[in-house]
Amino acid sequence: MEREILLLGNPKLYEVSEEVRPDELEGLRPVFTDMFDCIKGIRRDYGFGRAIAAPQIGVMKRLICILTDKPYVIINPQLEFVGNEMMELMDDCMSFPNLLVRVRRYRHCILRYRDENWEWKEMHMDDDMAELIQHEYDHLDGILATMRAVDSKAFAVKKP
């Protein structure tokens, strides 16, 4: 089911999410499906979207779904930055789909997480994928890209 995505200014987007417990896994499976449906809906309506964090649909759990080459369910992620190399880019977000924000992110990171079968996984992420996971991870801590803007002129509105 394609759920409503919370928009910029909604107080829930600024809350810190709770870790998923093993006994919650089965009950969250419908949420995984809903999150993937939301990604597909944003692609249909706005022409972008590769990932979503659970707080964006009001589920305050440390859960991210990514839909790139295949679907990934990322539970209780841990991020480690590799090196100090940074990149600057215009970031978009499903919670403010017509706004771009210039942010600075680490170019390389390691993601450790549990998958939908509660197995530990590790992924080395670079460039656009590193930026993507940092963006989604921030959502779990109540941080939006608008809060990471490089300066006060770092915003642009997308043309519909």
N, C-alpha and C positions, 0 to 999 in steps of 0.2 A: 504494500500500500504506500502510495506517495504521500508522505506526511507534510504538514506545513513546516517550512524552515523558518526559524526565528530570525528576525531582522535586527540590524544594528540599532542599538538602544534598548533592546529587551534585556532586563536585568539578569535573566538566567544565563546569558552569554558571558557574563563576567564572574560566574561562580566557578570554583575549583571542583572538578569531578572526583567521584570516589572510585577506588579500584573495584574491578569485577572480582567476585568471589567464585570459586569453583561451583558452588551449589546454585549460582545464578545463571550459569551457562545455558542450560536448556530453555529457561524462560526468556533469554535474550535472543534466541534464534530468529523469532519473527522480526525483531528490531534490525538484525543484519539485513534481512530481505527489504525492509522498509528503507533502510539507508541506501542500498543499491538502487532502489526505485527512485529515490530522491535525486541521486546522481544522474540517472537517465532522464528525469524530468527537467533538471537544470540544463542538461545538454540540449534537450528538445526546445526549451523555452529561451535559452540565452546563448547557446553555442559554446559552452565551456563546461568544465567540471570533471575532475578525476578522483576526488575524494571528499569525504564528509566525516565530521566528528559527531559523536552521539549528542553532545550538548546542543548542537545546532537544530536538533529536533526535540529538545527538551528532556532528553534522557541523560541524566547527570552521572554517567559512567565513563571510565577511561577506555573508550572504544572508538576505533577509527575503521572505516571501510574505504578501500581504494579500488578503483576499477580502471585498470590500465590494460596490460597485455592479458591479464586474467583478474578475477576478483580476489582481493585479499581482505581477510578479517584480522584486525590487529587489536589485541586485548592487552591492557596494562603495559603499554609501550614504555621502553626506556631508551633515551637518546644519548649517544656519546658523540661529541664533535671531534673530528679528526683534523688536526692542524689548525692554523689560524687564517687560512685563505677564505676571504669573504667575497660575496658577489652582491650586486645591487640590481634590483629588478622591479617591475611593476607587478604587483600582486592583486589578484582578484579573489572574491569570496562569495559563496552562495548566500551569506547573510547580508551582503550589500552588492547585489549582482550588477549594478550599473556604475560602480565606483572602482577605480584603480588606485592603489597606494604604493608609492615607491618605498621599498624596505631593503634592509641589508640582512643577508643570511649567510650562514656557513656554507661553503661549497661542498664539503664532504662530511658524512656522518655514518654512524653505525646504529642501526635500529635493532633492538632486541625486544621480543614480544611473545605472547602466547597466541596461537591460532585458534580457529573455531573448534579444534579437537583438544584444546588445552595443552598442546605441545609447544615447547620453546623453539623459536625460530630466530635467525639472525640475518639481516640484510645489510650490505654495504651500499650506501646510496650517495650519488654524486649529482651535482648540478641541479637540473629541474626536479629530480626525484628527492634530492636532499632538501630543496626549498619546499616541496610539497609536504613532506613529513614534518618539517619544522612548523609550517603553517597549521597543520592539523593538530600537532602536539600542543601548540600554544592554546588552541581551543579548549583542551582538557584542563588547562590551568586558568581559564577565564581571560585569556589574552587574545585580542583581535589584532589584525594587521594594522588597523588604524592607530593602535597604540605603539606600533613599531615604526611608524613613519620616520623617514630620515630627517625631515624638517617640516615646517609649516606649509611649504609649497609642494608637498609630495603627493597631492591628490589630483585625480583627473576623473571626469565623468565620461563614461562610455556612451557613444551614440547608439540609440536603439536600432 
